[in-house]
Amino acid sequence: MAVTISGDTGISAVQAGAVESGDLPAGSVIQVVQGTNTNRNLSTTSTSFVNTGLNLSITPISTTSKIYFILSTTLNAQTVGNFVDLSIFRSIDGGSEINLADSSPQDSFSGAAHFSVNADLHYPATINHLDSPNTALTTNYIVKFKSRGGGSVRFNPEGFLTTFILMEIAG
């Protein structure tokens, strides 16, 4: 349905469907993808990152788009004096996985590494990050965790709801 605006506005008609996602201003949300996980007691003693099975894919409309992601989960370091690290990896069009963490040498996102002062404590963990993949190809984001010291650690230890959201932001 066409809308006609009279006056000195310079707009004579707006047609339904005439606004394309490429017409949105920078900072606009273009698309949203969400995944959840209620698997419980995923455990490891590995000091290398282990896939949690929570993976999301998004195909940006433009190479200038940003991907804002939010992950909310629970972690558990079962061994006193051990760390559990959590991170997000990115793979573009099936290519190699790159750790997007911003803190070295632990390779875990700030606020997503937890130290156990008592055995079997549960820690909420949230990651918020704005990524610039610089591609319009399918981009996969993979949630992984590890034990920093080799003791037993768990991802989503009691089967709480883990939420992972990807938002494409116009660049």
N, C-alpha and C positions, 0 to 999 in steps of 0.2 A: 504494500500500500504506500503510495507516494504522499508525502506531506509537503505542502507549499507554504512557505513563509514569506509574507509580503512585508514591504518596508525597505529600509536602507541596509539590511544585513548582508546583502550579496548572496544569500542562499535562496535558490528558487525551488529546489526540491531535494528531499532525502528519500532514497529508495530503500526498502527493506532488503537486507543482505548486502548493501553497498559498502559497509565498513568491513574491511578485511583485517586479519590479525596483523599484517604488515603495516597497517595504518595506525596502529595503537602507539601512543607515546612511550618513550623509554620509561621503564619502571612498571609498566602494566603487566599483569599476570596473563599469560597466553594460554597455558594449559597446566593441569594439576594431575598427578598420578599418586595414588596412595596404596600402600600395602601394609598388612598386619601379620603378626606372627604370635601364636600362643603355644608354640612348642616349648616344652619345659625341660629343664635340666640338661641343656646342651653343655657338655663338660669337656675340658681339655687340660692337659699338662704341657702342651706344645708351646715352645717359645717362638714359634713362627705363627703368623696369622692363619686362623681357621675360618672357613666360610660358615656363616650361621644359617644359610639357606634363605635369608631375606635379601632378595635382589629385585631391583626395579629398573625398568627401561623407559626412556623418553626419547623422542625424536624432535629436536629443536627445529623451528621453522627457519631460523637464520643463524649464520655463523657468529653474529654479534649478540645472540641471546645468552643470558646467564641462567644457571640452574641453582635455585635456592633449595637446600634440603634440610629437613628436620627429622631427627631420629630420637625417639624416646623409648627407653627400655630399663631393665634392671640387670645389674651385674652382681657377682658374688665371688670373692676370693676366699676359698675354703681353708687356706693355709695361713696361719699367723705370719706376718712379715712378707707376704707375697702381694704383687700387683696384678691386676687384670687390666689389660689395655683393649680399647675399642676403637675401630677406625672404619672409614668408608674408602673403598677402592673404586676406580673408574676404568671402564673399558669402552673404547670407541669402535663401533662396527666390528665387534668380535676380536679386537686386537688385545695387546698385553694389558694387564691390570696395573694401575698406578695408584699408590697410596696417597690420598689427598690430605693426610694429617699435617698439621702445622707446627708440631712440636717435635724436635729432634733431641736426643737420639731414641726416644721411646717409640716414635712413629704412631702416637696416639693423639687424638684430638684433646685439646685443653678441656678439662672438665669431664673427660671420659676415661680417665685412668684412676683406678681406686686401689688404695693400699689397705690391707686387712690388719687392723691392730688386735682384733679378736677373731677367732675362727667363725666362719659361717655367717657373716653379716651381709645383708643385702643393701646395695647402693643404687639409687636412681642415677641414670646416666642419660644426658641429652646432648646431642650434637646439632648445632645450627651452623650452616656454612653456605657461602655464596661461591659457586664454582663457575669458571669461565672455560668451557670445553672447546670453544672456537670451532665448532663443527655443526653441520646440519644432518649428520649421520646419527643412526641409533646409538644412544649412549646408555650403558648399563652401569648402575651403581650397586656395589656389593658390600654388605655389612659383614665385617670380620672381627674376631677377637683373639686374644692370646694371653698366655701366662708370661709375665716378665721374668719370674724367677724359677719357673718349672714346677711350681706347686699346682694343685688342682684349682681351676677357676670355672665359673659357669656363666652362661649367657641366658637371661630370662629364667632364673632358677626355679621359680614356683609357677610358671605358666601364666604370669601376668600378661596383659596386653602390651605388645610392643608395636609401635606405630612408626612408619617410615613414609615421609611425604616428599615428593619432588614437585617443584613449581618452576615452570619456564617463565623467565622475566625478560621482557623486551629490552634490547640493548640500545 
